[in-house]
Amino acid sequence: VRADEKQLEFHVEFEGPLPARIETDPKRLRQILINLLGNAIKFTETGSVRLVIRYLPNEEEPNLQFDIIDTGVGISDEHASELFQPFVQADASITRNYGGTGLGLTISRRLAHLLGGEVIVESELGQGSTFSVTIQANSMGSDLIEPSIEGNDPDQLFDPSEHSLQGTVLVVDDRRDVRFLARHLLTGAGLTVEMAEDGLEAIAMVEQREAPFDLILLDMRMPHLDGYSTAARLRELGVEQPIIALTADALEDDQQLCLDQGCNVVLRKPIDPRQLLQTVSQWLNDGPDPSPQHSTDRHRVLVIDDSQDTCRLTKLLLETEGYEVEVAHRCEQAVHVAKDFLPHTILLDHGLPDADGFETIAQLREIPGLADSRFIAVTGRSEAQESLDAGFDEHLTKPTDLDELLRAIRGNV
């Protein structure tokens, strides 16, 4: 949809036969391709974006290779060599015109490593780019097939009609592609769908409607009136039906804010079709799951740092390792999150804006559910003994690499 909106050609091509089935992590692979295709479309104004898939039948380690090829602005050799470092952007003029790549490339390479592969880039400034992803592709003993676009209809891979639902849902999102995807999934499951582009339009539709909507899907980041204010206003109007928040910003710990403003549950973008329909089905038919929102079989980590970039990167890296992660940027916020999240491990920076690390750990230690939690100081200060005397279990000095961080966390797993 995004390529169509920019009037770009988008093609998927298969070079040679592919395994019918491979053994890999589909969620991680999907996230890699979403990140790289999204960047390709973002940085391409005219021409095309192509996804080329090929099988590399090495006897010891067969691989699948995905080439994302665009005719966009390209990247200079100088910047290409640093592009996968956290927070490094492309050329300043490109970033100014198009925005940066964010953490998508860093995370994509990390995910590819977890799948036994790699991400590399070939590019020339002004001539477009090719990002190549390889992953290990154990074929599970299946034969090679000659795929075709017609034989790979996404509707054949996921069928919304597996869910049989009734009711009317209001989808509120300023992005047309998200609205259309949600409508496709929900109508396929039997629901009637109406759509609004922002909070003001949604409120007007609710006020004018005789019968209430059975459920509302609400994006949090919209122009004119954001999702937080919209949810609060809908509750003021007497809306009692479920409101499901859709947000890409859960990484910045806005989940609790969504709930505080009246949302019942938070789903992260990009939309996972199965998760969306399962959640909608649950709230339409049975109400909320009485079990806690966090998973009891995953190790929970609370990251407390006043730097949103540090929190975002740490959260993404730890989530790729299978941890459940929440973040906070202030002492007061950390205490509030910790009471509900009950983390097994707390990563705490000393320099918070409303309290230092020593005051923060003192308040967190008073929470009954954290008696067995592990507190790790992660700070630019080098006074390890000072941290240990204040009640921390371990002290890490910034900059901290991922392996060192994982070693400290695994001490409490």
Secondary structure per residue as TSV (DSSP state, phi and psi in degrees):
chain	resnum	aa	ss	phi	psi
A	1	V	-	360.0	-41.9
A	2	R	H	-64.4	-41.0
A	3	A	H	-62.6	-40.3
A	4	D	H	-64.9	-39.6
A	5	E	H	-63.1	-33.1
A	6	K	T	-91.8	4.7
A	7	Q	T	57.4	41.6
A	8	L	-	-98.9	146.4
A	9	E	E	-78.3	136.2
A	10	F	E	-128.8	125.0
A	11	H	E	-130.1	142.7
A	12	V	E	-112.1	125.6
A	13	E	E	-126.6	144.1
A	14	F	E	-115.8	124.7
A	15	E	E	-103.5	97.8
A	16	G	S	85.5	176.2
A	17	P	-	-70.2	152.4
A	18	L	E	-125.9	155.7
A	19	P	E	-63.0	141.7
A	20	A	S	-64.8	-35.3
A	21	R	-	-143.4	144.3
A	22	I	-	-130.1	162.9
A	23	E	B	-102.3	109.8
A	24	T	S	-158.4	-178.1
A	25	D	-	-98.4	105.0
A	26	P	H	-64.9	-32.3
A	27	K	H	-67.3	-41.9
A	28	R	H	-67.9	-41.8
A	29	L	H	-63.0	-43.2
A	30	R	H	-60.0	-42.3
A	31	Q	H	-65.2	-39.6
A	32	I	H	-58.9	-49.8
A	33	L	H	-67.2	-37.7
A	34	I	H	-61.0	-46.2
A	35	N	H	-60.5	-49.1
A	36	L	H	-73.4	-40.1
A	37	L	H	-66.8	-38.6
A	38	G	H	-61.1	-43.5
A	39	N	H	-64.8	-41.3
A	40	A	H	-59.9	-45.2
A	41	I	H	-67.7	-39.8
A	42	K	H	-60.4	-40.6
A	43	F	T	-96.8	13.2
A	44	T	-	-119.2	120.7
A	45	E	S	-96.5	-35.1
A	46	T	S	-138.3	154.2
A	47	G	S	104.7	-126.8
A	48	S	E	-149.6	162.8
A	49	V	E	-128.2	129.5
A	50	R	E	-123.3	141.5
A	51	L	E	-113.8	113.1
A	52	V	E	-111.1	127.1
A	53	I	E	-117.6	131.7
A	54	R	E	-142.6	154.8
A	55	Y	E	-103.5	131.3
A	56	L	E	-111.8	95.5
A	57	P	-	-81.9	61.1
A	58	N	-	-67.6	134.9
A	59	E	S	-62.2	-39.8
A	60	E	S	-81.7	-45.7
A	61	E	S	-138.2	83.1
A	62	P	-	-63.1	143.5
A	63	N	E	-129.1	154.4
A	64	L	E	-103.0	140.0
A	65	Q	E	-120.3	133.2
A	66	F	E	-118.4	117.4
A	67	D	E	-104.0	121.8
A	68	I	E	-103.0	109.9
A	69	I	E	-115.9	123.4
A	70	D	E	-126.8	164.0
A	71	T	-	-108.1	33.9
A	72	G	S	-84.9	-152.9
A	73	V	-	-72.2	-22.3
A	74	G	-	75.8	175.4
A	75	I	-	-138.0	139.0
A	76	S	-	-71.8	158.1
A	77	D	H	-58.4	-37.9
A	78	E	H	-60.9	-45.4
A	79	H	H	-81.6	-28.7
A	80	A	H	-62.5	-34.7
A	81	S	T	-69.2	-20.0
A	82	E	T	-109.9	2.3
A	83	L	T	-64.8	-26.6
A	84	F	T	-91.5	3.8
A	85	Q	S	-80.1	142.9
A	86	P	T	-56.6	131.2
A	87	F	T	72.7	6.4
A	88	V	-	-84.6	130.4
A	89	Q	-	-107.9	170.6
A	90	A	S	-73.9	-168.6
A	91	D	-	-49.8	140.9
A	92	A	H	-57.5	-40.7
A	93	S	H	-66.1	-35.5
A	94	I	H	-67.5	-45.2
A	95	T	H	-60.9	-38.6
A	96	R	H	-64.6	-38.5
A	97	N	H	-83.2	-33.9
A	98	Y	H	-116.6	-14.7
A	99	G	-	88.7	167.6
A	100	G	-	-90.5	176.2
A	101	T	-	-86.3	-5.6
A	102	G	T	61.5	-143.5
A	103	L	T	-96.9	3.9
A	104	G	H	-58.7	-41.0
A	105	L	H	-71.5	-40.7
A	106	T	H	-59.4	-46.9
A	107	I	H	-68.8	-38.4
A	108	S	H	-60.8	-43.7
A	109	R	H	-65.2	-41.0
A	110	R	H	-62.3	-42.8
A	111	L	H	-64.8	-40.1
A	112	A	H	-62.2	-39.7
A	113	H	H	-60.3	-40.5
A	114	L	H	-65.9	-24.9
A	115	L	T	-93.6	12.8
A	116	G	T	77.4	23.4
A	117	G	-	-132.3	-151.1
A	118	E	E	-158.2	160.4
A	119	V	E	-124.2	127.1
A	120	I	E	-129.2	161.2
A	121	V	E	-130.7	139.4
A	122	E	E	-123.7	125.8
A	123	S	E	-156.3	156.5
A	124	E	-	-137.7	131.2
A	125	L	T	-56.4	124.1
A	126	G	T	85.2	-3.1
A	127	Q	S	-120.4	9.4
A	128	G	-	91.8	178.1
A	129	S	E	-140.9	154.6
A	130	T	E	-128.7	116.2
A	131	F	E	-101.8	123.3
A	132	S	E	-111.3	124.8
A	133	V	E	-111.5	127.8
A	134	T	E	-117.1	142.6
A	135	I	E	-136.2	152.9
A	136	Q	E	-63.5	140.3
A	137	A	-	-133.8	71.4
A	138	N	B	-66.1	120.8
A	139	S	-	-82.7	1.0
A	140	M	T	57.2	29.2
A	141	G	T	76.1	6.3
A	142	S	-	-84.4	157.2
A	143	D	-	-74.5	159.3
A	144	L	E	-79.6	143.3
A	145	I	E	-127.6	160.3
A	146	E	-	-97.1	99.6
A	147	P	-	-75.0	161.7
A	148	S	-	-141.0	156.2
A	149	I	S	-59.7	-40.6
A	150	E	G	-62.8	-30.8
A	151	G	G	-85.4	3.3
A	152	N	G	-125.4	42.1
A	153	D	-	-64.1	123.6
A	154	P	H	-55.4	-29.6
A	155	D	H	-65.1	-23.8
A	156	Q	H	-78.0	-25.2
A	157	L	H	-81.9	-30.0
A	158	F	-	-141.4	122.3
A	159	D	-	-111.4	105.8
A	160	P	G	-59.9	-24.6
A	161	S	G	-69.2	-6.2
A	162	E	G	-59.6	-27.3
A	163	H	S	-97.0	133.2
A	164	S	-	-114.3	98.6
A	165	L	-	-120.2	157.7
A	166	Q	-	-132.1	145.7
A	167	G	S	135.2	177.0
A	168	T	E	-119.8	128.0
A	169	V	E	-116.5	135.8
A	170	L	E	-99.4	121.5
A	171	V	E	-103.3	121.0
A	172	V	E	-119.2	110.9
A	173	D	-	-161.0	138.9
A	174	D	S	-78.9	-12.4
A	175	R	-	-94.4	123.6
A	176	R	H	-63.4	-37.4
A	177	D	H	-65.2	-36.7
A	178	V	H	-68.6	-43.1
A	179	R	H	-60.5	-44.2
A	180	F	H	-69.8	-37.8
A	181	L	H	-64.2	-46.2
A	182	A	H	-61.9	-42.2
A	183	R	H	-63.0	-42.4
A	184	H	H	-58.9	-46.7
A	185	L	H	-67.4	-44.2
A	186	L	H	-73.2	-41.8
A	187	T	H	-67.1	-34.1
A	188	G	H	-63.4	-25.4
A	189	A	T	-90.0	3.1
A	190	G	T	102.3	1.6
A	191	L	-	-90.3	154.2
A	192	T	E	-92.3	136.1
A	193	V	E	-125.7	132.3
A	194	E	E	-118.3	154.0
A	195	M	E	-130.9	146.4
A	196	A	E	-133.9	148.0
A	197	E	S	-91.0	-15.9
A	198	D	S	-158.1	176.6
A	199	G	H	-65.6	-37.7
A	200	L	H	-62.8	-43.4
A	201	E	H	-65.0	-38.7
A	202	A	H	-63.8	-44.3
A	203	I	H	-63.2	-41.9
A	204	A	H	-62.0	-40.7
A	205	M	H	-65.7	-39.4
A	206	V	H	-66.1	-42.4
A	207	E	H	-67.2	-33.7
A	208	Q	H	-85.0	-14.5
A	209	R	-	-83.8	133.1
A	210	E	S	-71.1	-53.1
A	211	A	S	-93.9	138.8
A	212	P	-	-69.2	153.4
A	213	F	-	-65.3	146.3
A	214	D	S	-77.4	-23.3
A	215	L	E	-163.6	149.6
A	216	I	E	-125.6	127.3
A	217	L	E	-98.3	121.9
A	218	L	E	-129.6	117.3
A	219	D	E	-73.3	144.6
A	220	M	S	-88.6	-27.1
A	221	R	S	-110.0	98.2
A	222	M	-	-138.5	154.8
A	223	P	S	-73.5	167.1
A	224	H	S	72.0	-60.2
A	225	L	S	-147.5	115.5
A	226	D	-	-74.9	173.2
A	227	G	H	-66.2	-32.2
A	228	Y	H	-63.4	-49.8
A	229	S	H	-66.7	-36.0
A	230	T	H	-63.8	-45.8
A	231	A	H	-61.1	-44.4
A	232	A	H	-62.2	-42.3
A	233	R	H	-66.0	-40.2
A	234	L	H	-61.9	-40.4
A	235	R	H	-66.9	-36.5
A	236	E	H	-63.3	-31.9
A	237	L	T	-77.7	-4.2
A	238	G	T	96.2	9.8
A	239	V	-	-66.8	121.1
A	240	E	-	-108.3	-8.9
A	241	Q	S	-71.8	160.1
A	242	P	-	-62.4	140.2
A	243	I	E	-119.6	119.6
A	244	I	E	-102.9	119.0
A	245	A	E	-79.6	135.9
A	246	L	E	-114.9	121.1
A	247	T	E	-151.0	142.7
A	248	A	S	-93.5	-1.4
A	249	D	-	-103.4	16.1
A	250	A	G	-61.7	-19.0
A	251	L	G	-65.3	-22.4
A	252	E	G	-99.2	23.5
A	253	D	T	61.0	42.7
A	254	D	-	-95.5	5.7
A	255	Q	H	-59.2	-47.0
A	256	Q	H	-65.2	-35.4
A	257	L	H	-63.7	-39.6
A	258	C	H	-58.2	-46.6
A	259	L	H	-66.5	-39.5
A	260	D	H	-63.4	-30.9
A	261	Q	T	-85.4	-0.9
A	262	G	T	117.7	-1.7
A	263	C	-	-75.1	150.1
A	264	N	S	-89.0	-31.6
A	265	V	E	-157.8	156.7
A	266	V	E	-119.6	128.3
A	267	L	E	-114.9	140.2
A	268	R	E	-92.0	145.1
A	269	K	S	-86.5	152.5
A	270	P	S	-68.3	148.8
A	271	I	-	-62.5	129.2
A	272	D	-	-93.9	112.5
A	273	P	H	-54.4	-45.6
A	274	R	H	-65.1	-44.8
A	275	Q	H	-63.4	-40.4
A	276	L	H	-60.5	-50.3
A	277	L	H	-69.2	-35.0
A	278	Q	H	-63.9	-41.6
A	279	T	H	-68.5	-44.4
A	280	V	H	-60.8	-44.6
A	281	S	H	-60.1	-43.3
A	282	Q	I	-60.9	-45.8
A	283	W	I	-78.2	-27.2
A	284	L	I	-76.6	-37.5
A	285	N	I	-98.9	-44.7
A	286	D	I	-121.5	-6.3
A	287	G	-	79.7	-172.7
A	288	P	S	-70.2	152.1
A	289	D	-	-68.3	125.5
A	290	P	S	-67.4	-14.0
A	291	S	S	-73.8	159.1
A	292	P	-	-58.8	152.9
A	293	Q	S	-68.5	-30.2
A	294	H	S	-85.2	152.6
A	295	S	-	-77.7	129.2
A	296	T	T	-79.6	-13.2
A	297	D	T	-101.8	10.4
A	298	R	S	-117.7	143.8
A	299	H	-	-72.9	126.4
A	300	R	E	-99.3	131.2
A	301	V	E	-124.5	130.6
A	302	L	E	-107.0	121.1
A	303	V	E	-102.1	121.8
A	304	I	E	-119.6	111.4
A	305	D	-	-158.2	140.9
A	306	D	S	-75.4	-12.1
A	307	S	-	-87.4	116.1
A	308	Q	H	-65.9	-34.5
A	309	D	H	-63.8	-42.9
A	310	T	H	-62.9	-44.5
A	311	C	H	-62.4	-44.2
A	312	R	H	-63.5	-46.7
A	313	L	H	-66.8	-44.9
A	314	T	H	-61.5	-42.3
A	315	K	H	-62.4	-46.6
A	316	L	H	-64.1	-42.8
A	317	L	H	-65.4	-42.5
A	318	L	H	-68.9	-35.2
A	319	E	H	-66.0	-32.9
A	320	T	H	-67.3	-19.1
A	321	E	T	-91.6	1.0
A	322	G	T	98.6	5.2
A	323	Y	-	-84.9	153.6
A	324	E	E	-97.0	124.1
A	325	V	E	-129.3	137.1
A	326	E	E	-125.8	160.3
A	327	V	E	-130.6	158.5
A	328	A	E	-147.5	151.6
A	329	H	S	-115.3	-7.9
A	330	R	S	-139.0	161.3
A	331	C	H	-61.6	-49.2
A	332	E	H	-59.1	-42.8
A	333	Q	H	-65.7	-40.1
A	334	A	H	-61.8	-43.0
A	335	V	H	-63.4	-42.0
A	336	H	H	-63.1	-46.5
A	337	V	H	-65.3	-43.1
A	338	A	H	-62.7	-34.5
A	339	K	H	-63.6	-34.7
A	340	D	H	-90.0	-37.1
A	341	F	H	-82.6	-31.7
A	342	L	-	48.0	66.1
A	343	P	-	-69.8	150.6
A	344	H	S	-78.1	-33.8
A	345	T	E	-132.1	137.5
A	346	I	E	-118.2	122.0
A	347	L	E	-99.7	115.5
A	348	L	E	-126.9	123.3
A	349	D	-	-84.0	143.9
A	350	H	S	-72.1	-28.3
A	351	G	B	-98.5	67.0
A	352	L	-	-86.6	153.7
A	353	P	S	-69.8	-28.1
A	354	D	S	-107.0	-6.3
A	355	A	S	-169.8	150.2
A	356	D	B	-81.1	173.3
A	357	G	H	-61.8	-30.8
A	358	F	H	-71.6	-40.6
A	359	E	H	-68.7	-37.2
A	360	T	H	-64.9	-45.9
A	361	I	H	-65.2	-32.5
A	362	A	H	-63.2	-42.0
A	363	Q	H	-69.4	-38.9
A	364	L	H	-68.0	-35.7
A	365	R	H	-64.2	-20.3
A	366	E	T	-79.7	-11.3
A	367	I	S	-77.1	120.1
A	368	P	G	-56.3	-38.7
A	369	G	G	-72.5	-3.1
A	370	L	G	-106.4	16.8
A	371	A	T	-58.5	-35.7
A	372	D	T	-101.9	7.7
A	373	S	-	-74.6	154.3
A	374	R	E	-103.1	126.8
A	375	F	E	-106.2	121.3
A	376	I	E	-119.5	120.1
A	377	A	E	-77.9	126.5
A	378	V	E	-124.6	101.5
A	379	T	E	-148.7	157.6
A	380	G	S	-75.5	-11.4
A	381	R	-	-82.4	147.3
A	382	S	-	-103.3	7.4
A	383	E	-	-80.7	81.3
A	384	A	H	-64.5	-42.4
A	385	Q	H	-64.3	-35.4
A	386	E	H	-61.7	-40.4
A	387	S	H	-65.7	-45.2
A	388	L	H	-63.5	-38.8
A	389	D	H	-65.4	-28.8
A	390	A	T	-81.5	-6.7
A	391	G	T	114.3	2.7
A	392	F	-	-74.9	148.1
A	393	D	S	-85.5	-23.1
A	394	E	E	-157.3	155.5
A	395	H	E	-126.8	124.3
A	396	L	E	-117.4	137.8
A	397	T	E	-101.7	129.5
A	398	K	S	-69.4	149.5
A	399	P	S	-74.8	140.1
A	400	T	-	-109.9	129.8
A	401	D	-	-84.0	164.2
A	402	L	H	-62.9	-40.5
A	403	D	H	-62.2	-40.5
A	404	E	H	-65.8	-40.2
A	405	L	H	-64.8	-44.3
A	406	L	H	-64.4	-37.9
A	407	R	H	-61.3	-42.5
A	408	A	H	-66.0	-41.8
A	409	I	H	-67.6	-41.9
A	410	R	H	-67.4	-12.1
A	411	G	T	-66.5	-12.3
A	412	N	T	-121.4	13.6
A	413	V	-	-91.1	360.0
